[in-house]
Amino acid sequence: SWVIVNGFLLYAPFSLQRRLVMGLHIPLCILASIALSRCVLPMFSPVRRTLVLGALIALTMLSNLFVLVASMAGAAQHDPRLYLYRDEVEAMIWLRENTRPGDIVLASPETGLFIPAWAGNRVLYGHPFETIQAKEKKALVEAFFREGIGGQAGREIVRLYRPAYLFYGPREREWGEFGHERLPVVYQNGSVTIMDLRASLQSSLLQQDRPGRPFVDPRWCSAAIWASCYPQGNYSGRHVQRLKSPLMDLPSVHRRGRNPVREGGQPAKGSKGAV
């Protein structure tokens, strides 16, 4: 039953189905050993039985040898997927000791593979199979490092995923230099810089979203950001008072008279515009 159930689960309609093959070799090996001892080996003489067992053992070793040779070849060629620069290791240790595990770190697809393991943080894209919607997120991250800060990809990342830090090291520089000088630096060593995205990037990108009519996502707005976006207190023709509490607690802050976060996407009852 173990083999039969696992066989069906391998075709389950989700992307991590391949993980269900782990451990399947145990019942298969047990069944193969029973068949070998009861059905196959009795067909041979004692001498040939030894030769058959030796041949089977040699054949089963080939897959293990392949894994060892592939790993050694990658190490000998200094495959970047197997190595980290010393500065990258030190920066990831800083992330592990000074940030929260739930903080999202924006890094290149190559670096994002290591950050969850070494620093314990979440990343926007880190693995072609373990990352949810991996293809779309990888394209978005690559577009961000191509376009630089202020591009469409950056605004989309801020709006949808709210990253806390930007990891900028040797692998990110391979995508090209882009204007990050105005972001506050929280850590820096020889070749790696970590920048805080939680306030300055959100504020600047949100203002750039639509010329003359900036889009403000209520999930990110604080009183300081709101005031910087609308210093005159004028928001889409409605009067906006200076905020003294988080926007999540207000009845209506959206330009169409609703708070999508608090109300779950539904108009706030009794709302008559911005507060």
Backbone torsions as a table, in degrees:
resi	resn	phi	psi	omega
1	SER	NA	-33.0	178.2
2	TRP	-57.1	-49.4	-178.2
3	VAL	-66.0	-40.9	-177.1
4	ILE	-66.4	-45.9	179.9
5	VAL	-62.8	-46.1	178.6
6	ASN	-62.7	-35.5	178.7
7	GLY	-61.3	-40.3	177.2
8	PHE	-70.8	-39.9	-177.9
9	LEU	-65.3	-26.5	178.9
10	LEU	-63.2	-19.5	179.5
11	TYR	-108.4	17.8	176.5
12	ALA	-63.5	143.5	-172.7
13	PRO	-81.7	60.8	170.0
14	PHE	-148.4	160.7	-166.1
15	SER	-71.1	-20.4	-178.5
16	LEU	-96.1	19.2	-179.9
17	GLN	-58.9	-31.3	-176.5
18	ARG	-63.3	-25.3	179.2
19	ARG	-66.4	-21.5	-178.0
20	LEU	-73.0	-6.7	176.5
21	VAL	-78.9	-16.0	-180.0
22	MET	-65.2	127.6	-178.7
23	GLY	91.0	-11.7	-179.3
24	LEU	-67.0	-22.7	-179.7
25	HIS	-66.7	-22.9	-177.2
26	ILE	-65.5	-55.5	178.1
27	PRO	-66.4	-32.1	178.6
28	LEU	-64.4	-42.2	178.8
29	CYS	-65.9	-37.8	178.6
30	ILE	-63.9	-46.8	179.6
31	LEU	-65.5	-39.7	179.2
32	ALA	-65.0	-38.2	179.1
33	SER	-65.8	-40.9	178.2
34	ILE	-62.9	-45.3	180.0
35	ALA	-65.4	-37.8	-179.1
36	LEU	-66.2	-44.4	-176.1
37	SER	-75.1	-30.4	-175.0
38	ARG	-97.0	-27.8	-173.5
39	CYS	-115.6	-39.3	-172.2
40	VAL	-89.5	-55.3	-174.4
41	LEU	-62.7	-36.8	177.9
42	PRO	-60.6	-14.8	-179.3
43	MET	-79.0	-12.3	-176.1
44	PHE	-113.0	158.7	174.5
45	SER	-72.8	164.4	-179.2
46	PRO	-54.6	-40.1	-178.9
47	VAL	-67.3	-49.3	179.8
48	ARG	-66.3	-29.8	177.8
49	ARG	-61.2	-39.7	178.0
50	THR	-65.0	-41.2	179.1
51	LEU	-64.8	-40.7	179.2
52	VAL	-63.5	-44.3	178.8
53	LEU	-62.3	-42.2	178.8
54	GLY	-62.7	-40.7	178.9
55	ALA	-65.6	-40.9	179.7
56	LEU	-64.2	-42.6	179.0
57	ILE	-63.0	-41.9	179.5
58	ALA	-63.5	-40.3	179.7
59	LEU	-66.8	-38.6	-179.3
60	THR	-71.5	-17.0	179.6
61	MET	-80.9	-15.2	-174.4
62	LEU	-62.3	-41.0	-178.6
63	SER	-65.4	-40.0	177.9
64	ASN	-65.6	-39.7	178.0
65	LEU	-64.4	-37.3	179.1
66	PHE	-62.6	-43.2	179.8
67	VAL	-63.7	-43.1	179.8
68	LEU	-65.0	-43.1	-179.1
69	VAL	-66.3	-41.9	179.5
70	ALA	-62.9	-41.2	179.6
71	SER	-66.5	-43.1	179.9
72	MET	-66.5	-36.6	178.5
73	ALA	-66.1	-41.6	177.7
74	GLY	-63.6	-39.2	178.6
75	ALA	-67.5	-39.4	-179.5
76	ALA	-67.5	-31.5	180.0
77	GLN	-89.9	3.8	-179.8
78	HIS	54.8	49.2	177.9
79	ASP	-59.8	123.5	-178.1
80	PRO	-61.8	-17.2	176.9
81	ARG	-75.5	-10.1	-179.8
82	LEU	-111.0	-10.8	-174.5
83	TYR	-124.3	151.2	171.4
84	LEU	-121.9	144.5	171.9
85	TYR	-69.4	152.7	179.9
86	ARG	-59.5	-40.0	179.0
87	ASP	-63.7	-35.8	177.8
88	GLU	-65.1	-41.3	179.0
89	VAL	-62.6	-45.1	-179.5
90	GLU	-63.9	-38.8	179.0
91	ALA	-66.4	-39.3	179.3
92	MET	-70.0	-32.9	174.3
93	ILE	-64.5	-39.1	177.4
94	TRP	-62.8	-42.9	177.7
95	LEU	-59.6	-43.0	-178.2
96	ARG	-63.7	-35.0	-174.5
97	GLU	-91.6	-16.5	-172.2
98	ASN	-125.0	1.4	179.8
99	THR	-129.4	169.4	179.5
100	ARG	-91.1	148.0	179.7
101	PRO	-58.1	-29.7	-178.9
102	GLY	-79.1	-9.3	179.4
103	ASP	-68.5	133.1	179.4
104	ILE	-89.5	128.1	178.7
105	VAL	-105.8	125.3	178.4
106	LEU	-90.4	116.7	-178.8
107	ALA	-144.0	169.3	178.3
108	SER	-65.2	159.7	179.0
109	PRO	-56.9	-32.8	-179.3
110	GLU	-69.4	-42.8	179.5
111	THR	-74.8	-33.8	-179.1
112	GLY	-60.8	-18.7	177.6
113	LEU	-69.7	-28.6	-174.9
114	PHE	-97.4	-29.9	-170.7
115	ILE	-58.7	-45.7	179.5
116	PRO	-59.4	-35.5	-178.3
117	ALA	-77.9	-40.2	-174.2
118	TRP	-90.5	-35.1	-176.2
119	ALA	-106.6	-23.6	-179.2
120	GLY	84.7	3.6	179.3
121	ASN	-86.2	165.7	171.2
122	ARG	-86.5	153.0	175.7
123	VAL	-129.2	159.0	178.8
124	LEU	-69.1	-44.2	175.8
125	TYR	-137.0	131.5	-179.6
126	GLY	-141.2	-20.2	-175.1
127	HIS	-153.5	137.9	-176.9
128	PRO	-65.5	-20.0	-178.3
129	PHE	-116.4	-34.5	-176.9
130	GLU	-80.4	-23.1	179.2
131	THR	-78.8	130.7	176.9
132	ILE	-70.1	135.2	-176.8
133	GLN	53.3	49.8	-172.1
134	ALA	-60.2	-43.3	-176.0
135	LYS	-63.1	-44.9	-178.9
136	GLU	-67.8	-41.3	-178.5
137	LYS	-69.7	-37.7	177.8
138	LYS	-63.1	-43.5	178.2
139	ALA	-62.2	-37.4	-179.5
140	LEU	-68.1	-42.9	179.3
141	VAL	-65.8	-43.1	178.6
142	GLU	-63.1	-39.6	177.9
143	ALA	-64.6	-37.1	178.5
144	PHE	-60.7	-46.7	-177.6
145	PHE	-75.0	-21.3	173.7
146	ARG	-77.8	-44.4	-174.9
147	GLU	-79.7	-32.0	-175.0
148	GLY	87.7	176.5	-179.0
149	ILE	-66.6	136.5	-179.8
150	GLY	98.7	-7.7	178.4
151	GLY	-78.4	174.2	-178.8
152	GLN	-61.9	-39.7	-179.6
153	ALA	-63.7	-39.6	178.5
154	GLY	-62.8	-42.9	178.9
155	ARG	-65.6	-36.8	179.0
156	GLU	-67.3	-40.8	179.3
157	ILE	-64.0	-44.0	179.5
158	VAL	-62.9	-43.0	-176.1
159	ARG	-68.2	-37.4	-172.8
160	LEU	-95.5	-34.8	-168.0
161	TYR	-120.7	-14.0	174.2
162	ARG	52.0	61.0	178.7
163	PRO	-66.0	150.4	-179.2
164	ALA	-98.2	-34.0	-175.7
165	TYR	-137.8	152.4	173.5
166	LEU	-112.4	121.3	177.9
167	PHE	-97.1	117.6	-175.1
168	TYR	-126.3	102.1	-177.7
169	GLY	-130.6	-159.8	-177.1
170	PRO	-59.3	-38.2	-178.5
171	ARG	-71.7	-33.1	177.5
172	GLU	-71.1	-34.2	-180.0
173	ARG	-66.7	-24.0	177.8
174	GLU	-64.2	-21.5	177.5
175	TRP	-82.9	-10.4	178.9
176	GLY	117.9	159.2	177.7
177	GLU	-83.2	140.5	175.1
178	PHE	-143.2	159.5	-171.5
179	GLY	-70.0	96.0	177.8
180	HIS	-118.6	9.1	-174.6
181	GLU	-63.2	-28.3	-176.3
182	ARG	-81.5	-3.2	178.6
183	LEU	-85.9	141.7	179.8
184	PRO	-69.2	130.6	-179.5
185	VAL	-90.4	128.4	178.5
186	VAL	-108.3	-16.3	176.5
187	TYR	-156.3	143.5	178.7
188	GLN	-156.5	136.2	171.4
189	ASN	-132.6	-153.7	-173.8
190	GLY	-57.2	-45.2	-174.8
191	SER	-131.1	1.4	-177.0
192	VAL	-123.4	134.7	175.1
193	THR	-126.0	133.3	175.5
194	ILE	-113.8	127.1	-176.4
195	MET	-118.8	149.1	-179.8
196	ASP	-87.7	123.5	-179.1
197	LEU	-104.6	-1.4	-167.0
198	ARG	-70.0	-21.8	-178.3
199	ALA	-125.7	-56.8	-170.5
200	SER	-67.3	-43.0	-177.7
201	LEU	-69.6	-42.8	179.1
202	GLN	-59.6	-44.5	-177.2
203	SER	-64.3	-47.0	-176.4
204	SER	-69.5	-39.9	-178.1
205	LEU	-71.5	-37.1	-179.3
206	LEU	-65.1	-34.2	178.9
207	GLN	-70.4	-26.4	-176.9
208	GLN	-87.2	-4.8	-170.0
209	ASP	-61.5	-45.3	179.2
210	ARG	-137.1	117.8	179.9
211	PRO	-58.3	127.5	177.0
212	GLY	82.7	-17.2	179.5
213	ARG	-149.3	72.7	-174.3
214	PRO	-64.2	145.4	177.9
215	PHE	-91.3	130.2	179.5
216	VAL	-120.1	117.0	178.6
217	ASP	-83.9	118.4	-175.8
218	PRO	-61.3	-21.1	-179.6
219	ARG	-66.8	-24.6	-175.2
220	TRP	-105.2	-18.5	-171.9
221	CYS	-72.2	132.0	167.8
222	SER	-113.7	176.5	-179.5
223	ALA	-61.0	-37.3	-177.9
224	ALA	-67.8	-44.9	-179.2
225	ILE	-66.9	-41.4	179.9
226	TRP	-60.1	-44.4	-179.2
227	ALA	-64.8	-36.3	179.5
228	SER	-71.3	-32.3	178.4
229	CYS	-72.5	-37.4	-175.6
230	TYR	-132.0	71.0	-175.4
231	PRO	-63.1	-24.7	-179.7
232	GLN	-88.8	-0.5	179.5
233	GLY	71.4	22.1	-178.5
234	ASN	-112.0	115.6	-176.2
235	TYR	-128.7	107.2	178.6
236	SER	52.6	39.1	176.6
237	GLY	83.0	0.0	179.6
238	ARG	-109.2	154.9	179.8
239	HIS	-79.4	128.9	179.5
240	VAL	-118.2	117.8	177.8
241	GLN	-80.8	161.9	176.9
242	ARG	-67.8	131.0	-172.5
243	LEU	-84.4	139.4	177.7
244	LYS	-119.4	1.5	179.3
245	SER	-141.8	159.8	179.5
246	PRO	-56.6	147.0	-178.3
247	LEU	-63.7	-24.1	179.9
248	MET	-60.6	-27.9	-175.7
249	ASP	-89.5	-8.1	-176.4
250	LEU	-85.0	152.1	-176.7
251	PRO	-69.2	-31.0	-175.6
252	SER	-162.4	121.2	179.2
253	VAL	-132.8	-6.3	-178.3
254	HIS	-79.1	151.7	-175.4
255	ARG	-66.2	-14.8	176.9
256	ARG	-105.0	21.3	173.3
257	GLY	77.3	38.1	176.5
258	ARG	-152.8	159.5	174.3
259	ASN	-110.5	97.8	-173.8
260	PRO	-61.8	-28.0	-177.4
261	VAL	-75.7	-50.2	-176.5
262	ARG	-71.6	-37.9	-173.7
263	GLU	-93.3	2.7	179.7
264	GLY	65.8	32.3	176.9
265	GLY	91.3	-1.6	-178.6
266	GLN	-103.6	148.5	179.0
267	PRO	-59.1	140.0	178.1
268	ALA	-69.3	136.7	-179.3
269	LYS	-67.8	134.1	178.9
270	GLY	75.8	9.6	-176.7
271	SER	-76.1	137.1	177.3
272	LYS	-128.7	39.1	177.7
273	GLY	110.8	-167.2	-176.6
274	ALA	-72.2	153.9	-179.6
275	VAL	-82.0	NA	NA
